[in-house]
Amino acid sequence: MKNVEMSVEGSVLTIRVDLSKEFGPSSTGKTIIIASTEGNVTIPNRQEKVGINVYRKK
């Protein structure tokens, strides 16, 4: 994962992303990647999965 932190308290999932970070252009070059789970990942200590992409237009 890039710039994604997840935590679970009870039944509440909290996702933290630092919007000031950048990881370069997307494969098409149209957007700048800010955060990504790089596919679907399992939530810590749970069975559910999550997939996140945070980006902005170039």
Backbone as JSON Lines, residues from 0, in Angstrom:
{"i":0,"aa":"M","n":[0.85,-1.18,0.0],"ca":[0.0,0.0,0.0],"c":[0.89,1.23,0.0]}
{"i":1,"aa":"K","n":[0.41,2.25,-0.65],"ca":[1.11,3.53,-0.7],"c":[0.28,4.59,-0.01]}
{"i":2,"aa":"N","n":[0.77,5.11,1.12],"ca":[0.16,6.25,1.79],"c":[-1.27,5.98,2.27]}
{"i":3,"aa":"V","n":[-1.55,4.74,2.66],"ca":[-2.87,4.37,3.18],"c":[-2.67,3.66,4.52]}
{"i":4,"aa":"E","n":[-3.31,4.17,5.56],"ca":[-3.3,3.52,6.86],"c":[-4.74,3.17,7.23]}
{"i":5,"aa":"M","n":[-4.95,1.95,7.7],"ca":[-6.28,1.52,8.09],"c":[-6.25,1.05,9.54]}
{"i":6,"aa":"S","n":[-7.31,1.35,10.27],"ca":[-7.46,0.82,11.62],"c":[-8.94,0.54,11.86]}
{"i":7,"aa":"V","n":[-9.19,-0.42,12.74],"ca":[-10.56,-0.81,13.06],"c":[-10.75,-0.7,14.57]}
{"i":8,"aa":"E","n":[-11.8,0.01,14.97],"ca":[-12.19,0.07,16.37],"c":[-13.64,-0.4,16.44]}
{"i":9,"aa":"G","n":[-13.85,-1.55,17.06],"ca":[-15.19,-2.13,17.07],"c":[-15.58,-2.5,15.65]}
{"i":10,"aa":"S","n":[-16.63,-1.88,15.14],"ca":[-17.06,-2.15,13.77],"c":[-16.83,-0.95,12.85]}
{"i":11,"aa":"V","n":[-15.95,-0.01,13.27],"ca":[-15.7,1.2,12.49],"c":[-14.3,1.14,11.87]}
{"i":12,"aa":"L","n":[-14.25,1.24,10.54],"ca":[-13.0,1.28,9.8],"c":[-12.61,2.74,9.59]}
{"i":13,"aa":"T","n":[-11.37,3.07,9.95],"ca":[-10.85,4.42,9.71],"c":[-9.69,4.31,8.72]}
{"i":14,"aa":"I","n":[-9.74,5.15,7.7],"ca":[-8.71,5.17,6.66],"c":[-8.04,6.54,6.69]}
{"i":15,"aa":"R","n":[-6.7,6.53,6.75],"ca":[-5.94,7.79,6.78],"c":[-5.08,7.87,5.53]}
{"i":16,"aa":"V","n":[-5.15,9.03,4.85],"ca":[-4.34,9.31,3.67],"c":[-3.77,10.71,3.83]}
{"i":17,"aa":"D","n":[-2.45,10.85,3.64],"ca":[-1.81,12.17,3.69],"c":[-1.93,12.79,2.29]}
{"i":18,"aa":"L","n":[-2.81,13.78,2.15],"ca":[-3.08,14.38,0.85],"c":[-1.94,15.26,0.35]}
{"i":19,"aa":"S","n":[-0.91,15.47,1.16],"ca":[0.22,16.28,0.71],"c":[1.26,15.44,-0.03]}
{"i":20,"aa":"K","n":[1.14,14.12,-0.01],"ca":[2.11,13.25,-0.67],"c":[1.71,12.98,-2.11]}
{"i":21,"aa":"E","n":[2.71,12.69,-2.94],"ca":[2.49,12.31,-4.33],"c":[3.41,11.15,-4.67]}
{"i":22,"aa":"F","n":[2.94,10.27,-5.55],"ca":[3.73,9.13,-5.98],"c":[3.92,9.1,-7.49]}
{"i":23,"aa":"G","n":[3.82,10.27,-8.11],"ca":[4.07,10.37,-9.54],"c":[2.83,10.18,-10.37]}
{"i":24,"aa":"P","n":[3.03,10.22,-11.69],"ca":[1.88,10.12,-12.61],"c":[1.33,8.71,-12.71]}
{"i":25,"aa":"S","n":[0.06,8.62,-13.07],"ca":[-0.57,7.33,-13.34],"c":[0.02,6.76,-14.62]}
{"i":26,"aa":"S","n":[-0.36,5.56,-14.96],"ca":[0.17,4.92,-16.18],"c":[-0.22,5.68,-17.44]}
{"i":27,"aa":"T","n":[-1.37,6.36,-17.42],"ca":[-1.78,7.13,-18.6],"c":[-1.18,8.53,-18.59]}
{"i":28,"aa":"G","n":[-0.7,8.98,-17.42],"ca":[-0.11,10.3,-17.31],"c":[-1.12,11.42,-17.13]}
{"i":29,"aa":"K","n":[-2.4,11.08,-16.99],"ca":[-3.44,12.1,-16.86],"c":[-3.66,12.54,-15.42]}
{"i":30,"aa":"T","n":[-3.24,11.73,-14.47],"ca":[-3.46,12.04,-13.05],"c":[-2.18,11.81,-12.26]}
{"i":31,"aa":"I","n":[-2.14,12.41,-11.07],"ca":[-1.04,12.2,-10.12],"c":[-1.56,11.31,-9.0]}
{"i":32,"aa":"I","n":[-0.86,10.23,-8.72],"ca":[-1.27,9.3,-7.67],"c":[-0.89,9.86,-6.3]}
{"i":33,"aa":"I","n":[-1.86,9.89,-5.4],"ca":[-1.64,10.36,-4.04],"c":[-1.59,9.19,-3.07]}
{"i":34,"aa":"A","n":[-2.45,8.2,-3.28],"ca":[-2.48,7.01,-2.41],"c":[-3.15,5.86,-3.14]}
{"i":35,"aa":"S","n":[-2.76,4.65,-2.76],"ca":[-3.38,3.48,-3.37],"c":[-3.15,2.24,-2.51]}
{"i":36,"aa":"T","n":[-4.15,1.39,-2.47],"ca":[-3.96,0.09,-1.84],"c":[-3.33,-0.88,-2.84]}
{"i":37,"aa":"E","n":[-3.2,-0.45,-4.08],"ca":[-2.63,-1.27,-5.16],"c":[-3.39,-2.57,-5.33]}
{"i":38,"aa":"G","n":[-4.69,-2.44,-5.46],"ca":[-5.58,-3.59,-5.57],"c":[-6.41,-3.73,-4.31]}
{"i":39,"aa":"N","n":[-7.17,-4.78,-4.23],"ca":[-8.0,-5.02,-3.05],"c":[-7.18,-5.68,-1.96]}
{"i":40,"aa":"V","n":[-7.3,-5.16,-0.73],"ca":[-6.57,-5.72,0.41],"c":[-7.55,-6.02,1.53]}
{"i":41,"aa":"T","n":[-7.19,-6.99,2.34],"ca":[-8.03,-7.36,3.48],"c":[-7.86,-6.34,4.6]}
{"i":42,"aa":"I","n":[-8.96,-5.94,5.2],"ca":[-8.94,-5.04,6.34],"c":[-8.32,-5.79,7.51]}
{"i":43,"aa":"P","n":[-7.41,-5.14,8.28],"ca":[-6.73,-5.83,9.38],"c":[-7.69,-6.55,10.33]}
{"i":44,"aa":"N","n":[-7.41,-7.81,10.56],"ca":[-8.17,-8.66,11.5],"c":[-9.65,-8.81,11.13]}
{"i":45,"aa":"R","n":[-9.97,-8.69,9.84],"ca":[-11.36,-8.81,9.37],"c":[-11.36,-9.67,8.11]}
{"i":46,"aa":"Q","n":[-12.56,-9.98,7.61],"ca":[-12.69,-10.72,6.36],"c":[-12.98,-9.8,5.19]}
{"i":47,"aa":"E","n":[-13.45,-8.59,5.46],"ca":[-13.79,-7.65,4.4],"c":[-12.53,-7.16,3.68]}
{"i":48,"aa":"K","n":[-12.74,-6.74,2.45],"ca":[-11.65,-6.2,1.64],"c":[-12.0,-4.78,1.21]}
{"i":49,"aa":"V","n":[-10.95,-4.01,0.89],"ca":[-11.14,-2.64,0.44],"c":[-10.12,-2.35,-0.67]}
{"i":50,"aa":"G","n":[-10.53,-1.53,-1.62],"ca":[-9.64,-1.07,-2.68],"c":[-9.76,0.43,-2.79]}
{"i":51,"aa":"I","n":[-8.63,1.14,-2.71],"ca":[-8.65,2.6,-2.68],"c":[-7.64,3.15,-3.68]}
{"i":52,"aa":"N","n":[-8.07,4.16,-4.43],"ca":[-7.18,4.96,-5.25],"c":[-7.52,6.41,-5.01]}
{"i":53,"aa":"V","n":[-6.52,7.2,-4.62],"ca":[-6.71,8.64,-4.43],"c":[-5.78,9.32,-5.42]}
{"i":54,"aa":"Y","n":[-6.34,10.21,-6.24],"ca":[-5.54,10.87,-7.27],"c":[-6.13,12.24,-7.57]}
{"i":55,"aa":"R","n":[-5.34,13.04,-8.28],"ca":[-5.84,14.34,-8.73],"c":[-5.43,14.53,-10.18]}
{"i":56,"aa":"K","n":[-6.17,15.38,-10.86],"ca":[-5.84,15.66,-12.26],"c":[-4.53,16.39,-12.34]}
{"i":57,"aa":"K","n":[-3.8,16.12,-13.37],"ca":[-2.5,16.71,-13.59],"c":[-2.61,18.16,-13.96]}
